[in-house]
């Protein structure tokens, strides 16, 4: 395809997929949203990892000093630690090819999800009754309730970010059977499994704590004991997100570096690889472009996370931005094109209405989450 694309729109797989069905303009827009989503997910993972690391220290403090102790710690220190780790991992030239990342991430996800679910069930049994109500968390005004509902919708939207890396995953599948068939089965199973875990963890968490349910069950200290189990669950979260950060960042690294190297093929600073052999360590390759760009990327992500360390609100903003275009709009448009759906047929009308409703819901979630960040920043 002989098209000159700015680097910030250059995601070849998505561009080709969307361009083939929806045209060049839609393809550029799709790629932009994907870049924003990948970058935003890195910010969210930095915030979440710092909160989990802080929760481990707080859990140990409460265990030593008692539940009424003033165990307060800043997130900034832990974000810097997480950023330093990502700075090192990001320099690995072939980190995106490590297949064990997906396995480790899956194991960690199941582990801390089961722990959170188990603690919720145990708390409900210990209470002897179910807390909360069908109307949700109590608020003093209807406006406050509306903003909380909006933030919740944004968080739900962020909870299904697979569309950001779906095509990259499909490109790695072997055939036969056809990759699209395998991906359809895998997507269906993963969405069902994820939804079940979300419902059970969220439902039992609310049943356990009612109006006092923390935004993150494992870091909000609805649970204090067994402290070692809470520490273990939060350690699983951090391990998961260390690898997850790279999974979502490596496409940006690869595509930017490919674009700029192709634009300046004779530039040695951009294209030359060097070998460094530290004492008592294996030799490794490094590239000036990779060192500079990935360092700036990690530093910028960490800086933004430190400026807005608000777990639920940050997730809601990212979910509100990327959910509708990447999960609803572009897939629907590509489906129309691929299946030759004529305008004003019943299927066309139903999918259009579905897309518009999802747009309204996503916008509502985005606005509510932005309002939550502003309120948290000013408070």
N, C-alpha and C positions, 0 to 999 in steps of 0.2 A: 504494500500500500504506500504510494508515494505522497504522503501527507506530512507537512511539517507541523509537529505538535509541540507546544511548550512543555517543559518538563513536568510542570505541575498538573498537566492533563495526561501524562504518559503512563498509562497502565495497559500494556499491549493486549492482554487477554480480554479485559473488560472492554477496551476500546473496540477491538475486533468484533466481539459478541454484540455490543450495542450498536456499533456502526453498521453492521450487516443487516440489522432489522429496523433500526430507528433513525438512522441518518447521523451525519457528522456532528451536528449541534448537540443532539441528545447524548452521543457518545462522549463528547467533551464534558458535558455536565455530569454524566454518570461517573466518569473518571475523577472529576473534582470531588464529588461527594464521597467517593471511596477513599481518596487521599485524606480528606477531612476526618472520615470515620476511623481510619487506621491511626492517624495522629491523635485523635481524641481518645481512642481506646488506650493508647500508651499513657496518656495523662491520667485516665481513670485507674489504670493498673498501678501507677506510681502512688496515687492517693490511697488506694485500697491496701497496697502492700505496707505502706507506712503505718496505716491504722492498725493492721494486724500485728506488725512488729511492736508497736506501742502497747497493744493489748497484751502481748506476752509479758512485757515488763510490768504492766499494771496488775496482771493476774498474780504474778509472783509477789508483788508488793502487798496486795490484799491478803494473800495467804500468810505472809509474815506479820503484817501489821494489823490485820483485821479489816472487816468490810467497811468500816467507817473512816478508815485512814485517808488522808489527802494524797492519793497516789495520782498526781497529775503530771503528764509529760507532754512535751511539744512534738508535733509530727515532723517538724522541719529536719531534725537530726536524722530521722529514719528515712526521709525522702532523699537526703544527701547520700546516705549509705546505699539505698536502692539505686540511685542514679549512678554512683561510682561503679557498682557491679555491672549495670547495663553498659556503662562506658567501656568496660573491658570486654564484655561479651559481644558488643556490637562490632568490635574490630575483627572478629573471626570471619575470614572470607567465605567460608562454606557452612556457616552456622545454620542456615536455612535448610541444609540437606541432612541434618541430624534427625533421623526418623524417631529416635527414642523420645524426642520432645513431646510428641503427641501421646505416646504411651504414658509417660510420666504425668503429663497434664490430666489425662483421663483418670488415672489412679488417684491423683491428689484430689480431683473434683469429687469423685465418689466418696473418698475418705472423709473430707470435711463436711460434705452434704449429709452423710450418714450420721456423723457426730452431732451436727446441728439438729437433725431430725430426732435422734435419740434423746438428746438433752431436752427438747421440747416435749416429747412424749413423757419423759420421766417427771418433768415439772408439772404437767397436767395431772398425772397420777398422784404426785405428791400433794398438790393442792386439793385434790378430791372433787374439783368442779372445773367447769370451763369458764374462763374469763372473757371479757369482750362482749360485743353485741353485733347484730347484723348491720347496724348503721355505721360501724367502724369507730375509729378513734374520736373521742368527744372533742368538740371545739367550742369556743365562746361565740363565734359568729359564723354565718353561712359563707362569708367571703373566705375565711380561713379554711373552712372545709373544702371549698372549691379549689383553692391553691394546693392543698394536700392531695386531693384527687388528681389534679393535673400532674403534680410531681410523681405520683404513683404510676400514672400512665406513661410518663417519660421513662421511668425505671423499667417498666415492663417492656417498653420498646427496645431499650438497650439490652435486655436480657436475651435477645435473639440476634446476635451480631454475625451469624454465620454467613450472611450474604456478602460480607466484606472479603471473605477468602474462599467462597464457594467454588468459583471457577478455577482458582489456583489448585484447590484440592482435586477437582475433577480432572485437571490436566495430569495429575500424578497417577491416576488409576490405569491399570492395565486392562486391555480387552483381548478376546471376548470375556464376558458379555460386554455390550456397549457401555461406555463410561456413563452416559446419561441415565441408563437404567440402574446401574449400581448406585449412582449418586441419588437418584430418586428414592430408592429403598433406604439408603443410609440417612438421608435427610428426614424421611418420615419417622424412622426409628429414633433418631436423635431428638427430634422435636417432641415426640411423645414422651420419651424418657425424661428429657429436661423439664417439660411441663409438669409431669408427675412429681418430680423432686421439688420444683418450685412450690407447687400447691401444698404438698405435705409439710415442707419446712416452714413456709409462710403461714399456713393454717394452724399448725401446732404451736408455732411461735406466738401467734396472736392469742390462741386459746390459753397459752401458758401465762402471758403477761398483760393481756388486754390493752388498755390505754397506755401502759408503760412499756409497750413493746419497743425495743431499740431498733434503729434503722438497720443495723447489722447484728444479728443474734450472737455471733461469736466475738464481737468486739464491743458491744454496747453494755456488757456486764449486767444482763439479766441473770446470767449464770456466774457463780463464783467458784463452785466446786463441782467435780474434782478439778482443781486448778491445772493439773498436769494434762488432762484431756483437752481443756480449753487451749493450753499452750500448744499441744500437738496439732489441734485443728487449725490454729492460726499459722503454725509453721507450714502446714500443708498448703494453706492459701498462698503464703509467700513463695514457696517453691513453685507452685502452679503459675503464679503471675510472673515470676522471673523468666520462665520459658515462654509464657504467653506474650509478654512484651516483645520478645524477639520474633515470635510468629507473626505478629501484626506489624512490626517495624521493618522486617527484612524486605518485604515487597517494595516499600518506599526506597530503601537503600539501593536495592538492585535496579529499580527502574530509573531513578535519578542518575545513578552512576553510569548506567548503560547509555542513557540519553546524552549526557555531557561528554562521554568518551567517544561516542559516534560523531558528535558535533565537532570535537577537536581531536581527531585521531592521531595527529603528529605530536601532540603535547606530552612530553615525557612526565611532567608533574602529575598529569591525570592518568596516564596509562602504565607507567613503569611499576613493577613489583620489586620490592627489596626484601632481603632475608636478614633476620636478626637472630643471633644466638646468645641469649643471656646465659650466665654461668649456672650450671646445674639444671638447666631447663632445655627442652627441645627447641629447635629452631622454628621460627614462624615467619610467614610472609606478611608484609605490610605495604600499604599504598598511601601516598600523601593525600590523594583525594578522599579515600575511605576514612583516613584518620581525621581530616578536617571536617568533612560533611557530617559524619556520624557523631563526632564530638559536639558539633553545633546542635545537631538534632536532639541528642540526649540532654544537653544543657538546657535547651529551650523547653523541652517537655517537663523537666524537673522544675524549672523556674515557674512555669504556669501552674503546675501542681501545687507548689509551695504558696502561690498567690491565692489559689482557690481550693483549699483542702476540705471541701464539703462533699462527703461521700454520695448521698442520695441525690443531691442537686446536680452534681457534675454528671453522674450517670444519666439523669433525666434529660439534661441538655443534649448530650451526645446522642441518646436514643431518639429524642425529638427531631434532631437534625437529619439523621441518616435513615431512620426506619422507613418513612413513606417513599422517598425516591428510590432506594435500593431494594427494598423488600416488596414494594407494591407497584409503584408507577412504572419503572423501567421493565420489570418482568411482564406486567400486563401489556405494555406497548409492544414488546417483542413477541408476546403470544399472539396479539392481533395480527402482526405482520407475518409471523411464521404460519399461522393457521388460516390466513386470509379471511378473518372475521369481518363481515360487511357491517357498515355503520347502521345503527338503529335496529339491528336484529336483537332478539331477546338476550342472547349471551353478551352482546356488545353493551347493551344498556345496563345489565346487571353488573358487569365488570367495571363499567364507568362509575356507577353509583358506589360500588364497593371502594374504588380508588378515591373518590371524592370524600367519602365518609372517613376513610383512613387518613386522608390529608387533614381534615378538620381535627380529628383526634390527635394526630401527631403535632399539629400546630398548638393545640391546647396544652399538650404535655410540655412542649418546648417553652411556651410562654410561662407556664407555671413553674418550671424548673429555673428559668432565668430569674423570676421573681423570688424564688427561694434562695438563689445565690446572692442576690442584692440584699435581701433581708438578713441573711447570715453575715454578709460582709459589713453591714451597717450596725449590727447588733453588738 
